[in-house]
Amino acid sequence: MDALIAKFNEAKDKEKELSDAFELAEKKCSRAQALIEKLGDEEVNWKIQLEKNRNFKENLVGDIIISAGVIAYLGVFLTEYRQDAITNWIDLMKSFDIKSSDEFSLRTVLGNGVKIQQWAI
């Protein structure tokens, strides 16, 4: 009788162990599914960011030339004059087949907006 009770207790312990392992596996599986869903949504954001980066790379030379002009020449002028000069420079870049952004922003070209002082350009 003692041997049967010992086997029964051993089987109950094994059942509890398997039950705990099953619950843990279910939790891991649900977390993995949630992560996969979130990463699937993130794929769209990555594609958008990739396209932005490609455009930025393509327009980099022209944007840097315009940025240099803005920094060197336009600091003392009014915003309206700056904007007119930038528009003219963009047109000039196009006439020389140098690609630049259609909507130029010095903040965008220079880098992270959080780290850059807010300029009225």
Secondary structure, DSSP 8 states (H G I E B T S, - for coil): -HHHHHHHHHHHHHHHHHHHHHHHHHHHHHHHHHHHHHHHHHHHHHHHHHHHHHHHHHTHHHHHHHHHHHHHHSTTS-HHHHHHHHHHHHHHHHHTT----SS--HHHHHS-TTTS-----
